[in-house]
Amino acid sequence: MENGSPRWGFRGNDELNMASEITIRGMLNLLMRNLNEADHRTTIPLGHGDPSVFPCFRTTSVAEDAIADALRSGKFNGYSSTVGILPAR
């Protein structure tokens, strides 16, 4: 180097570089390319992001009620402790 200090010997990690090239979109495209074209069943788009448009993925009313009760209670209007809250353990 210019000032006489030793040169850093950092190099890229090929395994990490290859892993970073794998994306969710790439995996979805790979899956879609490998579907059997003779199979005419409806395919659920995994990359849709919002399952609520599919009636078979509805949230149970028990979960909805639990969320509403938690909001109404006023006990959960801030950050929980770092170890979480006891009912969630």
C-alpha positions in Angstrom: 0.0 0.0 0.0 1.0 3.6 -0.3 1.9 4.2 3.3 3.8 0.9 3.8 1.1 -0.9 5.8 0.3 -4.4 4.8 -2.4 -5.0 2.2 -5.7 -6.4 3.4 -6.3 -9.9 2.0 -10.1 -9.8 1.8 -11.7 -11.9 -0.9 -15.2 -12.7 -1.8 -16.8 -15.9 -0.5 -18.1 -17.8 -3.5 -20.6 -19.7 -1.5 -22.1 -16.6 0.0 -22.2 -14.9 -3.4 -24.1 -17.9 -4.9 -26.5 -17.9 -1.9 -27.2 -14.2 -2.3 -28.3 -14.9 -5.9 -31.1 -17.1 -4.7 -34.3 -15.1 -4.4 -37.9 -15.9 -3.5 -39.0 -14.6 -6.9 -36.4 -16.9 -8.6 -37.7 -19.9 -6.6 -41.3 -19.1 -7.5 -40.3 -18.8 -11.2 -38.5 -22.1 -11.0 -41.6 -23.8 -9.5 -43.9 -22.3 -12.1 -41.6 -23.5 -14.9 -41.7 -27.0 -13.6 -45.5 -27.3 -13.3 -47.1 -30.2 -15.3 -48.9 -28.4 -18.1 -51.2 -31.4 -18.5 -52.5 -30.9 -14.9 -55.3 -28.3 -15.1 -55.9 -27.9 -11.4 -55.8 -24.3 -10.2 -52.5 -23.2 -8.8 -52.4 -21.0 -5.8 -49.9 -18.2 -6.5 -47.4 -18.5 -3.6 -46.0 -15.1 -4.3 -49.3 -13.3 -4.0 -48.5 -12.1 -0.5 -52.1 -11.7 0.7 -53.9 -15.0 1.3 -57.2 -13.3 2.3 -58.4 -13.4 -1.3 -58.6 -17.2 -1.1 -61.6 -18.3 1.0 -59.8 -21.5 2.1 -57.2 -19.3 4.0 -59.7 -17.5 6.2 -58.6 -16.6 9.7 -60.5 -18.4 12.4 -62.9 -16.3 14.5 -61.1 -17.4 17.6 -57.9 -15.6 16.4 -59.9 -12.5 15.4 -61.6 -12.4 18.8 -58.3 -12.8 20.6 -56.8 -9.9 18.7 -59.8 -7.7 19.3 -59.8 -8.6 23.0 -56.1 -7.7 23.3 -56.6 -4.4 21.6 -59.6 -3.5 23.7 -57.9 -4.5 27.0 -55.3 -1.7 26.7 -52.7 -4.0 28.1 -50.7 -4.3 24.9 -50.3 -0.8 23.6 -46.6 -0.7 23.9 -43.5 -2.8 23.5 -43.4 -6.1 25.4 -40.4 -6.9 27.7 -37.4 -8.4 25.9 -38.3 -11.9 27.1 -41.9 -11.6 25.8 -45.2 -11.6 27.6 -46.2 -14.5 29.8 -49.4 -15.5 27.9 -47.4 -15.9 24.7 -44.8 -18.3 26.2 
